[in-house]
Amino acid sequence: MRLDKAVSLTGMTRSEARKAIAAGRVSVDGQTARDPGAQVAPEQVRVDGGEPVPVGPLHIMLNKPAGVITATEDRRLPTVLDLLPEALRRRELGPVGRLDRDVTGLVLLTTDGQLAHRLISPRWKAEKLYRARCEGRLTEAEAEAFAGGIELSDFTAKPARLEILEASEEGSTADVVLTEGKFHQVKRMFAAVGHPLVALERLRIGCVTLDPALGPGEWRELTGEEARGLLALCGMDEINLK
């Protein structure tokens, strides 16, 4: 990796990295380095004698609040990346799939593009758990409809599990588990059985459950166990793990 790119992993822009290198603030394997184009091992690079440059894949869990879009950039609306520190935003993180602007809960962000692709691919059957609040009283008839696969206008949703937690004429709460996530799919499934959604929150992707300690807009890195679980789920070698 080029030295200036390695230094930029600390959160600097490339321009700032080159200035730091020129000023003699950067060392490689203990020796001051001044060639921004030199090929280096990032783990040997230090700025101002600090910690080694971060290397390897980065995996983040974020509790997305309503009103934030699941994208890397937008000219008008706040994105999930805007909730992260500048240093992390420069690590080329990307969201795993999408949540609608008004949907809250778990968003995974990763620098591992292959992992992201497999987690959203139906082939690998990574379950997504949502907690839904809807209008009207849900019954076992709706649970059976979900289990049989619901026909929508442009496709038939694959069988999903619907567990009713609370039900009344005023509204119901249920957990939904599915292995696909097409555009507005959960909303459309509830509307198709006559129970429009009031609110929707994603609680789990595969083996990773939203940390209850994270408030809206808060985040943390995945633990080693969580990351290993995702890699195993997707049939990926553990050498990709940070």
C-alpha positions in Angstrom: 0.0 0.0 0.0 1.2 3.5 -0.7 2.4 5.4 2.4 0.1 8.3 1.9 -2.9 5.9 1.6 -1.8 4.1 4.7 -1.6 7.3 6.7 -5.0 8.4 5.4 -6.5 5.3 7.2 -5.9 7.2 10.5 -8.6 9.7 9.4 -6.5 12.2 7.4 -7.2 13.3 3.9 -4.6 12.3 1.3 -3.5 15.9 1.3 -3.1 16.0 5.1 -1.3 12.7 4.9 1.3 14.0 2.5 1.8 17.1 4.6 2.4 14.9 7.7 4.9 12.8 5.7 6.7 15.9 4.5 6.9 17.2 8.0 8.6 14.1 9.2 5.7 13.0 11.5 5.4 9.6 9.9 7.6 6.5 10.6 7.8 3.1 9.0 9.2 0.3 11.1 10.7 2.9 13.4 12.3 5.0 10.7 11.1 8.4 9.5 9.6 8.1 6.0 9.2 11.0 3.5 8.2 9.3 0.3 4.4 9.4 0.0 4.5 6.9 -2.8 6.6 4.3 -1.0 5.0 0.8 -0.7 4.6 -0.1 2.9 2.9 -2.6 5.3 0.3 -0.4 7.0 0.8 -2.2 10.4 4.4 -0.8 10.4 3.2 2.8 9.9 2.9 5.3 12.8 2.0 8.9 12.9 3.6 11.0 15.7 4.8 7.8 17.3 1.2 6.8 18.0 -0.7 3.5 17.5 -0.2 1.5 14.3 -2.4 2.4 11.3 -5.6 0.3 11.5 -5.6 -2.6 9.0 -8.0 -5.3 8.0 -11.8 -5.4 7.5 -13.9 -3.1 9.8 -17.4 -4.1 10.8 -19.7 -1.6 12.5 -23.1 -2.1 14.2 -25.3 1.0 14.1 -28.7 1.8 15.6 -30.3 3.8 12.8 -32.8 6.5 13.9 -35.8 7.5 11.8 -35.1 10.2 9.2 -31.6 8.9 8.3 -31.1 7.2 5.0 -29.0 4.1 4.5 -26.5 5.4 2.0 -22.9 6.6 1.9 -23.7 10.1 0.8 -26.7 12.4 0.0 -26.9 16.1 -0.8 -30.1 16.7 1.1 -30.6 14.1 3.8 -28.4 12.7 6.7 -26.9 9.3 6.0 -25.8 6.5 8.3 -22.2 7.4 7.6 -22.8 10.9 8.9 -23.4 9.3 12.3 -19.8 8.0 12.4 -16.6 9.9 13.3 -14.6 11.3 10.4 -11.8 8.8 10.8 -14.3 5.9 10.2 -16.0 7.6 7.3 -12.7 7.5 5.5 -12.3 3.8 5.9 -14.6 3.1 2.9 -17.4 1.6 4.9 -20.6 0.6 3.1 -24.0 -0.4 4.5 -25.2 -4.0 4.3 -28.5 -3.7 2.4 -31.0 -0.9 3.1 -33.5 0.3 5.6 -36.2 2.7 4.6 -35.8 6.3 5.9 -38.6 5.8 8.5 -37.4 2.3 9.6 -35.2 2.2 12.6 -32.8 -0.3 14.1 -29.8 -2.4 13.1 -27.6 -1.4 10.2 -24.4 -3.2 9.6 -21.5 -1.3 7.9 -18.4 -3.1 6.6 -15.3 -2.6 4.5 -15.7 -6.2 3.3 -17.7 -6.0 0.0 -17.9 -9.7 -0.4 -19.4 -10.2 3.1 -21.9 -7.4 2.4 -23.0 -9.0 -0.8 -23.5 -12.4 0.7 -25.4 -11.1 3.7 -28.1 -9.6 1.3 -28.1 -12.6 -1.1 -31.0 -15.0 -0.7 -28.6 -17.8 -1.5 -26.9 -17.6 1.9 -30.2 -17.3 3.8 -29.1 -14.7 6.4 -32.2 -14.1 8.5 -33.4 -10.6 9.2 -35.6 -10.1 12.3 -37.9 -7.1 12.4 -40.3 -5.9 15.1 -43.4 -4.5 13.6 -46.3 -2.5 14.9 -49.4 -2.5 12.7 -53.0 -1.5 12.6 -55.7 -3.9 13.7 -55.7 -7.3 15.4 -53.3 -9.9 14.0 -54.4 -13.5 14.1 -53.1 -16.9 13.3 -54.6 -16.4 9.8 -51.9 -13.8 9.1 -49.2 -15.9 10.6 -50.2 -18.7 8.2 -50.3 -16.3 5.3 -46.7 -15.2 6.0 -45.6 -18.9 6.4 -47.1 -19.7 3.0 -45.5 -16.8 1.1 -47.4 -13.7 0.3 -48.1 -12.8 -3.3 -47.4 -9.2 -4.1 -47.9 -7.3 -7.4 -44.4 -8.0 -8.8 -43.2 -11.1 -6.9 -44.2 -13.7 -4.3 -42.5 -13.2 -1.0 -40.7 -16.2 0.3 -42.2 -17.9 3.4 -41.6 -15.9 6.6 -42.2 -16.4 10.3 -44.7 -14.1 12.0 -44.8 -14.3 15.8 -47.6 -12.3 17.3 -46.5 -10.6 20.6 -49.5 -8.4 21.3 -52.8 -8.1 19.5 -55.9 -5.8 20.0 -58.4 -4.0 17.8 -56.3 -0.8 18.2 -53.1 -2.4 16.9 -50.7 -5.3 17.1 -47.0 -6.0 17.7 -45.2 -8.9 16.0 -41.8 -10.2 15.2 -41.1 -11.1 11.5 -38.2 -13.2 10.3 -37.4 -13.4 6.6 -34.4 -14.2 4.4 -34.9 -11.7 1.7 -35.3 -7.9 1.8 -36.7 -6.4 -1.3 -37.9 -2.8 -1.6 -40.5 -2.0 1.0 -41.1 -5.8 1.4 -42.1 -6.0 5.0 -44.4 -3.0 4.7 -46.0 -4.5 1.6 -46.5 -7.9 3.2 -48.4 -6.4 6.1 -50.5 -4.2 3.8 -51.3 -7.3 1.7 -52.9 -9.0 4.7 -54.8 -5.8 5.6 -52.7 -4.5 8.5 -50.7 -1.4 7.4 -47.6 -0.8 9.4 -47.3 1.9 12.0 -43.6 1.4 12.9 -40.8 -1.0 11.9 -37.5 -1.8 13.6 -34.8 -4.2 12.5 -33.3 -6.2 15.5 -31.1 -8.8 13.9 -29.1 -9.8 10.8 -27.9 -13.4 10.8 -26.2 -14.0 14.2 -25.8 -10.3 15.1 -28.5 -8.8 17.3 -28.8 -5.0 17.9 -27.0 -4.2 21.1 -29.7 -2.9 23.5 -27.1 -0.5 25.0 -27.0 1.5 21.8 -29.4 4.4 21.6 -30.6 5.8 18.3 -27.7 7.1 16.3 -25.1 5.2 18.4 -22.7 2.5 17.1 -19.9 0.1 18.0 -17.5 -2.2 16.3 -18.6 -5.9 16.1 -17.0 -8.2 18.5 -14.7 -10.9 17.2 -17.4 -13.5 17.9 -20.0 -11.6 16.0 -17.8 -11.1 13.0 -16.7 -14.7 13.0 -20.3 -15.7 13.1 -21.2 -13.6 10.0 -18.2 -15.0 8.1 -19.2 -18.6 9.0 -22.8 -17.9 8.0 -21.6 -16.7 4.6 -19.1 -19.5 4.0 -16.1 -17.2 4.1 -12.7 -18.0 5.4 -11.8 -16.6 8.8 -8.6 -15.1 7.4 -10.8 -12.2 6.3 -11.6 -11.4 9.9 -10.0 -8.3 11.4 
